[in-house]
Amino acid sequence: MTIRGLRTAATVTAAVALAVGAGAGMASATGAAGSGAAAACGPGTLKVTTTDAGSGQAGMNHEGTYLKVTNAGNSTCAISGYPGLALEGAGHTALKTTAHHGDTYFAKDPGAHRITLKPGKSAFADLVWTHAGPSSAQAKYLQVSPTGGNSHSVVAFDNAVDGGELSVTAWAATPPGAS
């Protein structure tokens, strides 16, 4: 298979992982919209980063970080549900990824609900993985789809992840607290 063929296969695999991992978030956002409410955040308006939010998350072979999504647009918009996630290896190759929605080892899941983001404001989700097993995959990057669609950001993520399994909470206005 050519390099182009491998890259196309990796892109298709990553898109499928994002769509499957974010399905619950898409349904929640659709059901939460009401008349007069802020429109859903569109592609290109959200900037994704990772942050420790002032508290380290490590213990018992678990490690975590917060995903932070910031409205970089000029209008108020809304997000809901769970971020879509896909791991990438060196050279941005797609890695098998399974995202579990709900409580994480470090935080209680706030549940899918609508978050309204004014320009410059952020929402957070807790992201946790284990790294002790022989089936660890060495990720170099993480694709994050804040709204569950195909639009995503890629952030640096140099971590060993057991079996490509990630746990993530729903988006919240503040970093989700301890479970």
Residue pairs with C-beta under 8 A, 6 or more apart in sequence:
1 9
6 93
9 94
10 88
10 92
10 93
10 94
11 94
13 94
14 86
14 88
14 94
14 143
15 150
17 84
17 85
17 86
17 94
17 96
17 97
17 143
18 84
18 85
18 86
18 143
18 145
18 148
18 150
18 152
19 84
19 148
19 150
21 82
21 84
21 85
21 86
21 97
21 98
21 99
21 145
22 81
22 82
22 83
22 84
22 85
22 99
22 145
22 147
22 148
22 149
23 148
24 81
24 82
24 101
24 112
25 80
25 81
25 82
25 83
25 84
25 112
25 147
25 148
25 170
26 81
26 147
26 148
26 149
27 81
28 80
28 81
28 82
28 112
28 113
28 170
29 40
29 78
29 79
29 80
29 81
29 112
29 114
29 147
29 148
32 78
32 80
32 112
32 113
32 114
33 40
33 78
33 114
37 78
37 114
37 116
38 76
38 77
38 78
38 116
38 117
39 75
39 77
39 78
40 77
40 78
40 79
40 147
41 71
41 73
41 77
41 78
41 79
41 117
41 146
41 147
42 73
42 77
43 149
43 151
44 73
44 151
45 71
45 72
45 73
45 75
45 77
46 69
46 70
46 71
46 72
46 73
46 79
46 146
46 147
46 153
47 69
47 70
47 72
47 153
48 67
48 68
48 69
48 70
48 144
48 146
48 153
48 155
49 67
49 68
49 70
49 155
50 65
50 66
50 67
50 68
50 127
50 142
50 155
50 157
51 65
51 66
51 68
51 124
52 65
52 66
53 66
53 68
53 124
53 175
55 175
57 63
57 64
57 65
57 105
57 106
57 126
57 128
58 64
59 105
60 105
61 130
61 131
61 132
62 105
62 106
62 128
62 129
62 130
63 128
63 129
63 130
63 131
63 159
64 104
64 105
64 106
64 107
64 126
64 127
64 128
64 129
65 127
66 124
66 125
66 126
66 127
66 175
66 176
67 83
67 124
67 125
67 126
67 127
67 144
67 168
68 122
68 123
68 124
69 79
69 83
69 117
69 122
69 123
69 124
69 125
69 144
69 146
69 171
70 117
70 120
70 121
70 122
71 77
71 117
71 118
71 119
71 120
71 121
71 122
72 119
72 120
73 119
74 119
75 119
76 116
76 117
76 118
76 119
77 116
77 117
78 114
78 115
78 116
78 117
79 114
79 115
79 117
79 123
79 146
79 147
79 171
80 112
80 113
80 114
80 115
80 170
80 171
81 112
81 147
81 148
81 170
81 171
82 99
82 101
82 112
82 125
82 148
82 168
82 169
82 170
82 171
83 125
83 144
83 145
83 146
83 148
83 168
83 171
84 99
84 143
84 144
84 145
84 148
84 149
84 152
85 97
85 99
85 127
85 142
85 143
85 144
85 145
85 166
85 168
86 94
86 95
86 97
86 142
86 143
86 152
87 94
87 95
87 96
87 97
87 137
87 139
87 141
87 142
87 143
87 157
87 161
87 164
87 166
88 94
88 95
88 139
88 140
88 141
88 142
88 143
88 154
89 95
89 137
89 138
89 139
89 140
89 141
90 138
90 140
92 140
92 141
92 154
95 137
95 139
95 161
95 164
96 137
96 163
96 164
97 164
97 165
97 166
98 163
98 164
98 165
98 166
99 166
99 167
99 168
100 165
100 166
100 167
100 168
101 109
101 168
101 169
101 170
102 109
102 167
102 169
103 109
103 167
103 169
103 179
104 126
104 127
104 128
104 167
104 168
104 169
104 176
104 179
105 128
105 167
105 179
106 126
106 128
106 178
106 179
107 126
107 128
107 169
107 175
107 176
107 177
107 178
107 179
108 169
108 176
108 177
108 178
108 179
109 169
109 170
109 176
110 169
110 170
110 172
110 176
111 170
112 170
113 170
115 123
115 171
115 172
115 173
117 123
123 171
123 172
123 173
124 171
124 172
124 173
124 174
124 175
124 176
125 168
125 169
125 170
125 171
125 172
125 176
126 168
126 169
126 175
126 176
127 166
127 167
127 168
128 166
128 167
128 168
129 159
129 161
129 162
129 165
129 166
129 167
130 161
130 162
130 165
131 159
131 160
131 161
131 162
132 162
133 162
133 163
135 162
135 163
136 160
136 161
136 162
136 163
137 160
137 161
137 162
137 163
137 164
138 159
138 160
139 157
139 158
139 159
139 160
139 161
140 156
140 157
140 158
141 154
141 155
141 156
141 157
142 154
142 155
142 156
142 157
143 152
143 153
143 154
144 152
144 153
144 154
144 155
145 151
145 152
146 152
146 153
146 171
169 176
